Amino acid sequence: MDPRSGGRIPGVSFLTDTAMATDPNLPPRPPKRPGPPGPPAAGPRAAAAAQQGLRGLDNEIDAICEPGQPGVLPFKAFSRPKKPYWPGGHAAVYGGGGTGEGPPVAPQIVARLLSAISSAKMSGDNGRSSALFATTTVRAFRQLGAAQQMNFVESVRNVAATAHPFSTPARQMYDPDYSTAPGNVRPLPTSWCPVTPGATVYHERLGVTPWKELCVGFRIDGSDEGSLQRVLRDGTTQQRLNEAFMLGRRGLDVTGTTMADPGSARFGTGNHDIFNETAVCVSRNLFGGTAFPERETDHSGSQFCCLWAVDCSSLSGFDTEGQQLALGESNQWRPGEKAFPAIPRSNLIAWVPVRRRGAPAGGGWRFEITPDAAWQFVGKCTVEQRVDVEDELAAWRGRHTIAPTMDFAAGL
């Protein structure tokens, strides 16, 4: 085609639509094919729906999140639509984008925001969380820049769980001394065990303060040969440093946030417990160590998990138990929890296979130590520490149901 011809092909003339329609020598013009449908007419119902969506964005920011839905991980816990005005969490952060709504939020920020709000609702102080959420609507959050949005996410994290340094030497952590405080019934004595193996009556096997004297802690870590070799090679570490684990098992996106800082433990402002995987926790009682980290597991056949005895005498950490007692509430965990940044390979004493037997709905948990189970010693320890762990194992052989009254003080 000659560009100078104005779009015409030289030597060829074209009939206009009018000429084609009136020339009797030409066949009838075929009807035009219909084009794509246009937008629906903005009738009263469509306008009302759009207005309702806009009004929904004036909800407080936590409206986007609905934790606790079966099979839904926290970082995907969008709230469901609700009449008359709420479009649902997904549409609230991603939909629209008009002048009055603000641009859609970046998916990575959404995942971290949902993680933080879920944590605040499940572990945080309700009053503090509600006060923060009241300062920001969905619309206002969408209109913030990305850096400001992440600052808000950090604020939610901080109302869910406060940061505490790993600075308390293990020997200075709380250990109940019932020779001087016989009326204090919340924390169970260190070395609490059945009077005879398999019995449901318990006693204090060692007097005074065995934790402060021996600093032996117990925890479960690993349930197969691969995890056993991992601990033997690396010691025990904070799982929050494992991004795949945090997303896939805990359902939390903490990457790039202060919650991922391994230098401090996080303590829930509502449940008064160590926040998910932000420390390596041990119990000062053997039976307490069998509850870490997921007491609901019910082993069958030859399945087992590894219960470790570790030497904490050279470590500094965060005294979860001391913090719980300082708050004076019933969320204190009676076996006594201590939190550390890591348990180095050199601090491992021994491990023994233990079978979990699930957890009753009303609290507590179950476990079993078979008659032939024996400590596999892998590191150095004092004579007194070795005697202690051997005697603890002997006292707890058999199948046990830990009652709610031996779990949290709220069960008393």
C-alpha positions in Angstrom: 0.0 0.0 0.0 1.3 3.4 -1.0 1.5 5.6 2.1 1.0 8.7 0.0 -2.4 7.4 -1.3 -4.1 8.1 2.0 -4.7 4.5 2.6 -6.0 3.7 -0.9 -4.6 1.1 -3.2 -3.7 2.7 -6.6 -6.1 1.8 -9.4 -8.8 0.5 -7.0 -11.8 2.4 -5.9 -13.8 1.6 -2.9 -17.5 2.0 -2.5 -18.8 3.7 0.6 -21.2 1.9 2.9 -24.0 4.0 1.5 -23.1 3.1 -2.1 -22.9 -0.6 -1.3 -26.3 -0.4 0.3 -27.9 1.3 -2.7 -26.1 -0.3 -5.7 -28.5 -2.9 -7.2 -25.6 -4.7 -9.0 -24.0 -5.7 -5.7 -25.0 -8.6 -3.4 -26.6 -7.6 -0.1 -24.1 -6.6 2.5 -23.7 -9.2 5.3 -24.8 -8.0 8.7 -22.1 -6.8 11.1 -20.8 -9.3 13.6 -21.6 -8.1 17.1 -18.6 -6.7 19.1 -17.7 -7.6 22.7 -20.3 -6.5 25.2 -19.8 -3.2 26.9 -19.8 -2.6 30.6 -23.2 -3.1 32.3 -25.3 -0.1 32.8 -24.6 1.6 36.1 -28.0 0.9 37.5 -29.1 1.5 41.0 -28.0 -2.0 42.2 -24.5 -1.7 40.6 -24.0 1.7 42.1 -25.1 0.5 45.5 -22.7 -2.5 45.4 -19.8 -0.2 44.5 -20.7 2.1 47.3 -20.9 -0.8 49.8 -17.4 -1.9 48.8 -16.1 1.6 49.4 -17.8 1.8 52.7 -16.3 -1.6 53.7 -12.8 -0.2 53.3 -13.5 2.1 56.3 -13.4 -0.9 58.6 -10.4 -1.2 60.9 -7.4 -2.9 59.4 -7.8 -6.2 61.3 -11.1 -6.8 59.5 -9.1 -8.3 56.6 -8.0 -11.2 58.8 -9.9 -14.2 60.2 -7.5 -16.6 61.9 -8.5 -20.1 63.0 -10.2 -21.1 59.8 -9.8 -24.9 59.3 -6.9 -25.7 56.9 -6.0 -22.0 56.4 -2.5 -20.9 57.4 -2.3 -17.5 59.2 -0.5 -15.7 56.3 -3.4 -16.7 54.1 -6.2 -16.1 56.6 -8.3 -13.6 54.7 -11.7 -12.8 56.2 -14.7 -14.0 54.3 -17.2 -11.5 52.8 -20.1 -10.4 55.0 -23.2 -8.5 54.1 -24.0 -5.7 53.7 -20.7 -3.8 53.3 -17.7 -6.1 53.8 -16.2 -7.5 50.5 -13.9 -9.9 52.3 -10.2 -9.5 53.2 -8.8 -10.5 49.8 -11.0 -8.0 47.9 -10.3 -5.3 50.5 -6.5 -5.3 50.0 -6.3 -6.2 46.3 -9.5 -5.0 44.7 -10.3 -1.7 43.0 -7.5 0.8 43.1 -9.5 3.9 42.4 -8.7 7.3 43.8 -10.8 6.8 46.9 -9.4 3.3 47.7 -5.7 3.5 47.3 -3.6 1.1 45.2 -3.7 -2.6 45.9 -1.3 -3.8 48.6 1.8 -5.7 47.5 1.4 -9.5 48.1 4.5 -9.8 50.3 3.3 -7.0 52.6 -0.2 -8.6 52.7 1.3 -12.0 53.8 3.3 -10.3 56.6 0.3 -8.2 57.6 -1.9 -11.2 57.9 0.8 -13.1 59.8 1.1 -10.2 62.3 -2.6 -9.7 62.7 -3.2 -13.4 63.2 -0.4 -13.4 65.9 -1.9 -10.4 67.6 -5.4 -12.0 67.7 -4.2 -15.4 68.9 -1.3 -14.5 71.2 -1.5 -10.8 71.9 -3.2 -8.6 74.5 -6.7 -7.9 73.2 -6.8 -4.3 74.6 -3.5 -3.2 73.1 -4.2 -4.9 69.8 -7.6 -3.3 69.5 -6.2 0.1 70.3 -3.7 -0.2 67.5 -6.1 -1.5 65.0 -8.5 1.4 65.7 -5.9 3.8 64.4 -5.9 2.6 60.8 -8.6 1.6 58.4 -8.2 -0.6 55.4 -8.4 2.4 53.1 -5.9 4.4 55.2 -3.5 1.4 55.1 -3.8 1.1 51.3 -3.0 4.8 50.9 0.3 4.4 52.8 3.6 3.9 51.0 5.2 0.5 51.2 7.7 1.6 53.9 4.9 3.0 56.1 2.9 -0.1 55.6 5.8 -2.2 56.9 6.2 0.1 59.8 2.6 -0.6 60.7 3.2 -4.4 60.4 6.1 -4.0 62.9 3.8 -2.1 65.2 1.3 -5.0 65.1 4.2 -7.5 65.8 5.2 -5.5 68.9 1.7 -5.5 70.4 1.5 -9.3 69.7 4.8 -10.1 71.4 7.5 -8.0 73.2 11.2 -8.5 72.7 13.4 -9.7 75.5 17.2 -10.1 75.4 18.9 -13.4 76.1 20.8 -11.9 79.0 19.9 -13.9 82.2 22.5 -16.5 83.2 20.9 -19.9 83.6 21.9 -20.3 87.2 20.1 -17.1 88.0 16.8 -18.2 86.6 13.9 -19.1 88.8 13.9 -22.4 90.6 11.2 -23.0 93.2 12.6 -23.7 96.7 9.8 -25.3 98.7 11.9 -25.4 101.8 11.4 -21.6 102.1 8.2 -21.1 100.2 5.9 -24.1 100.9 2.8 -22.2 100.1 3.7 -21.5 96.5 1.9 -24.2 94.6 2.0 -22.8 91.0 5.5 -23.9 89.8 6.2 -27.6 90.2 9.5 -28.5 91.9 12.4 -29.4 89.7 12.7 -33.3 89.7 8.9 -33.7 90.0 8.2 -37.3 89.2 6.0 -40.4 90.1 6.8 -41.9 93.5 7.3 -45.2 91.6 7.4 -45.8 87.8 3.9 -45.6 86.3 2.3 -44.2 89.5 -0.1 -41.3 89.4 1.1 -39.9 92.7 4.1 -37.5 92.5 6.8 -36.2 94.7 9.9 -34.0 94.7 12.8 -36.4 94.0 15.5 -33.9 94.9 15.2 -31.2 97.4 16.1 -27.5 97.3 17.0 -26.1 93.8 18.3 -28.7 91.4 18.0 -26.4 88.4 20.3 -23.8 89.9 22.8 -26.5 91.0 22.8 -28.7 87.9 21.2 -26.6 85.1 20.0 -29.6 83.2 17.2 -28.9 80.7 15.0 -31.2 78.7 13.5 -30.7 75.3 12.3 -32.8 72.3 14.0 -32.0 69.0 13.8 -34.3 66.0 11.8 -37.5 65.1 13.9 -39.3 62.5 17.5 -40.2 61.7 18.0 -37.0 59.6 16.9 -34.7 62.4 19.0 -36.6 64.9 22.1 -36.1 62.9 21.2 -32.4 62.4 21.1 -31.9 66.2 24.3 -33.9 66.7 26.0 -31.7 64.1 24.6 -28.3 64.8 23.0 -28.4 68.2 19.5 -26.9 68.5 18.6 -23.6 66.8 15.7 -21.3 66.5 13.3 -22.4 63.8 12.3 -18.8 62.9 15.5 -18.8 60.9 14.1 -21.5 58.7 11.8 -19.6 56.3 10.3 -22.7 54.7 9.4 -24.2 58.1 7.8 -20.9 59.3 5.6 -20.7 56.2 4.8 -24.3 55.8 4.4 -25.4 59.4 3.6 -22.3 61.4 2.0 -20.4 58.5 3.8 -17.2 59.4 5.8 -14.9 57.1 8.3 -13.1 59.3 11.1 -12.7 56.8 12.6 -9.2 56.9 10.8 -8.2 60.1 12.1 -7.7 63.6 10.3 -11.0 64.5 13.1 -12.8 62.6 15.8 -11.2 64.7 17.5 -14.1 66.5 19.0 -11.8 69.1 15.9 -11.6 71.4 13.1 -13.8 72.5 9.5 -12.8 71.8 7.0 -13.1 74.6 3.2 -13.1 73.8 1.5 -10.1 75.4 -1.8 -12.1 75.7 -0.9 -15.8 76.3 2.3 -14.9 78.2 4.4 -17.6 76.5 7.3 -17.7 74.1 6.1 -16.7 70.7 6.4 -19.3 67.9 10.0 -20.5 67.4 11.7 -17.3 68.7 13.9 -19.2 71.1 15.1 -22.7 71.9 13.0 -23.7 75.0 13.8 -26.3 77.6 12.0 -27.5 80.7 13.7 -27.9 84.0 11.6 -31.1 84.4 12.0 -34.2 82.2 8.2 -34.7 81.8 7.9 -31.0 80.7 10.4 -31.6 77.9 8.1 -34.2 76.3 5.5 -31.4 75.6 7.9 -29.5 73.2 7.1 -28.5 70.5 3.8 -30.2 69.4 2.2 -32.3 72.1 -0.7 -33.4 69.8 1.5 -36.0 67.9 0.4 -39.6 68.4 3.1 -42.0 67.4 2.4 -45.5 66.1 4.5 -48.6 65.4 8.2 -47.8 65.6 7.8 -44.0 65.4 9.5 -41.9 68.1 11.0 -38.5 68.8 14.3 -37.5 70.5 14.2 -36.2 74.0 17.4 -34.4 74.8 19.1 -33.6 78.1 21.2 -30.5 77.8 23.7 -28.6 80.0 22.6 -25.0 80.3 25.1 -24.0 83.0 27.2 -21.9 80.6 24.3 -20.3 78.8 22.4 -17.1 79.2 18.8 -16.7 78.0 15.3 -15.4 78.9 13.6 -16.8 81.9 10.1 -17.5 80.6 9.0 -18.9 83.9 10.3 -15.9 85.9 8.4 -13.5 83.5 5.2 -15.5 83.9 5.4 -15.4 87.7 6.2 -11.7 87.7 2.9 -11.1 85.9 1.1 -12.9 88.7 -1.4 -14.6 86.4 -2.5 -18.2 85.8 -0.7 -18.6 82.5 2.4 -19.9 84.2 3.5 -23.2 82.9 4.1 -25.4 85.9 7.0 -27.6 84.7 9.1 -24.4 84.3 10.3 -23.1 80.9 13.7 -21.5 80.1 14.5 -19.9 76.7 17.9 -19.7 75.0 19.1 -18.4 71.6 20.5 -21.9 70.9 21.9 -25.0 72.5 25.4 -25.5 71.0 26.6 -29.0 70.1 29.0 -28.9 73.0 26.2 -28.5 75.5 24.3 -31.7 74.5 24.5 -34.4 77.2 22.4 -37.3 75.9 19.2 -38.3 74.0 16.6 -41.0 74.4 13.7 -42.1 72.2 10.2 -41.2 73.5 6.8 -41.9 72.0 4.1 -39.2 72.0 0.6 -40.4 72.7 -1.5 -37.4 71.8 -3.1 -34.7 73.9 -6.5 -34.8 75.6 -8.9 -32.1 74.6 -9.1 -30.6 78.1 -5.4 -30.0 78.5 -2.3 -31.9 79.4 -0.6 -34.5 77.1 0.5 -38.1 77.0 3.9 -39.8 76.4 5.6 -43.2 76.8 9.2 -44.2 77.6 9.6 -47.9 76.9 11.3 -50.3 79.5 14.3 -50.8 77.2 14.9 -47.1 76.4 18.3 -45.8 77.5 20.2 -42.5 77.3 22.7 -42.2 74.4 25.4 -40.0 75.9 26.9 -37.8 73.3 28.7 -35.0 75.3 30.5 -34.2 78.5 28.7 -33.7 81.8 29.5 -33.8 85.5 29.0 -36.9 87.5 26.1 -35.2 89.3 24.4 -34.3 86.0 24.7 -37.9 84.7 23.2 -39.3 87.9 20.4 -36.8 87.7 19.4 -37.6 84.1 19.6 -41.4 84.7 17.4 -41.1 87.8 14.9 -38.9 85.9 14.6 -41.5 83.1 14.1 -44.3 85.6 11.4 -42.4 87.4 9.4 -41.7 84.2 9.5 -45.0 82.4 6.1 -46.3 81.2 3.0 -44.6 79.8 1.9 -41.3 81.3 -1.0 -38.9 81.1 0.0 -35.4 82.3 -3.1 -33.9 83.8 -4.2 -30.3 83.1 -3.4 -29.6 86.8 0.3 -30.3 86.0 0.2 -28.2 82.8 -0.7 -24.5 83.2 -1.6 -23.0 86.5 -5.0 -22.1 85.1 -5.8 -25.8 85.4 -5.5 -25.8 89.2 
